[in-house]
Amino acid sequence: MIRRFACLALTAAMLMVGAPRPAKAAPIEIQFWHSMGSQLGVYLNDIVDKFNASQSDYKIVAIYKGPYDQSMAAGIAAYRAGDAPAILQVFEVGTATMMAAKQAIIPVWKVFKDAGVPFNESAFIPTIAGYYSQGNPPRLISMPFNSSTAVLYYNKDAFQKAGLDPNKPPKTWGEVATDAAKLKASGMPCGFTTGWQGWIQIEEFSAWHGLPIATENNGFDGLNTKLVFNNPTVVKHIALLQKMAKDGTFTYVGRKDEPTPKFYSGDCGILMESSGSLGDIVKYSKFKFGEGMMPYDPTVKGAPQNAIIGGASLWVLNGKSPEVYKGVAKFFNFLKSPDIAGLWSAETGYLPITKFAYANLQLKGFYNATHPETPIQQMLLHPPLPWTRGLRLGNMPQIRTVVDEELENVWSQKKTAKQALDDAVSRGDDLLRSFQAANGG
Amino acid sequence: MKRSNFGSPWLPYVLVAPQVIVTILFFLWPAGQALVQSVQAQDAFGFSTHFVGLSNFSELFHDPRYLASFRTTIVFSAWVTISGLVISLVLAATANRVGKARVFYQTLLIWPYAVPPAIAAVLWAFLFNPSLGVITYALGRFGIIWNHAINPGQAMFLVVVASVWQQISYNFVFFSAGLQGIPRSLSEAAAIDGAGPLRRFFDVVLPLLSPTTFFLLVVNVVYAFFYTFPVIDAATGGGPVQATTTLVYKIFFEGFQSFDLGKSGAQSVVLMVIVIGLTVIQFRYIERRVQYG
């Protein structure tokens, strides 16, 4: 018994001290926690291996920590326990939470500066960099990595069958409604559907129409922000979708990616989804399909404006030695190089994060029918307005859920569009206030 | 009471120590943490923590959606417990009657318990998937539109089915064992007195099974309250609207999706009180009607 205890104590002591490190030449290990599952994980590991092979001073250890919400929770828990990774991938709705944790993070521009690695922030696509920048002038706080945007997919074969022009995706919401009705009349079980309703039908819709989602420039300028998406334009839009849901031309099947299979199985003729869904659609659809820009309401002046992003960025957590951060800077520099950023974009369908990567892909003649240029064109359509750079709202995961719940009340005809959006705004504002209070704003 | 003799006065303590350590580490300590957190407000990273008294609780009880989740939890737990017990009792009683094939049926019926709850939920969610589900497709043939993304009744049905399916196996094992423990002579005597099979079941077998039934009642209620979280998370995510958001799911959402540990802690405390209360009621009042052999 005593011997076993002694043995245990010894093991514990060894764990605490840390394994003895060889005197020299061993690369510095840098932990990188991410949420890139299945095929995306394969592509990511491939890039990490390339970096590790390209030099011998640092070794990036990429670890899959579950989907976005779980990896973020794991990262925060690890930080509280003093055992955080140097790099943590966080989804876009977690941005405000991370930015508010000033004591836990190192801004990415500072990581580059301290490491002495030149960092040209203007090389990034403005609508991507803007989402993760802060201050005056804005500096990048986290490293853009995998960004997507919402697009419209349509079934060309079904369009033909319904007597519609297969080369003309609906450009306006009026056209979406009439096209969906014709698709339905031609015998399709579902005309139009959408994934990520809060992100696509409210956040993207607002930016696309040059409208703010919240005051203080969508929260970019401070924590004292209030939601404003219950304005007449959005209400009119949600009311149109409500009417379509009632007519049966819009079918709601879920909050996340559930509608994608409904499209590639041939049930729905028109789908609005993340540009990152392209891979699945290419893989599973047995019909010709096309991609169009997000539809807009032509009565709104200045529409379409620009799209905003979804996806995730890489955050640097503090508490490690300067050498580790030097390695982080070198790794980030590698990630944003035109070749690697271009490769990542080409493989995954995520947006190219820098102008150089985009130009590189264009030069190589990458864009074609199976690799549409639509997503990046939407991002670059117009320079972003101060309130169409993205959004930075605390408690955003909860606000998304509130919006999901209220919109479900609309699709099931329990509330009017106006009533549901008013309720979503007032419930969301409560969440913003509690975030403000918890973060001393 | 039987008195046991141990060689050393310390031995009994050493023997119960592992259980006590596990209880302290995994039950008492987290419960204490929840109590502390429930009166605090804290940011996600834990940089600023301040005492807020009972404001987390008062906010909770002013939130109509939190109050609604009580109703959801009661409805859900009642469905899970009652249907779980009834179905497994019927299965156990019928499996007990078949001769040689009994082991075969028992094995099949116990099998689902080996499936992790999250996987079971994904399985059911696949079958009923509004876009691709096999059952959705079959129901569509009969003109029934299955879409639990928008229909609260269907969503509740789905999470109940997924939860009960697993729990039936567990209940079945105990009912089977209980049934085998009932002497055949009692049933036979009743049969000689002219009681039919149903009468024998309700007047002889069921009262003798009451300790098992009572035990399972407690276990099933606790299961429905606490352990059905993965099922709800994987099958419906608490929706549509909040139709399947139970108390325990709300705790998860508040704590691990929103990093609001104060509110999550307050909800945990409320849930703790409820379950303590329920258990006391069950042992004080329902147990009196139980006949231990």
Interface residues (C-beta under 8 A of the other chain):
Chain A: D69 A73 I76 Y79 R80 T97 A100 A101 Q103 A104 T251 Y252 V253 G254 R255 E258 P259 P261 K262 S265 D267 N395 P397 Q398 T401 D404 E405 E408 N409 W411 S412 S434 A437 A438 N439 G440
Chain B: A41 Q42 D43 A44 F45 G46 F47 S48 N129 P130 S131 L132 N147 A149 I150 N151 G237 G239 P240 V241 Q242 F253 F256 Q257 S258 F259 D260
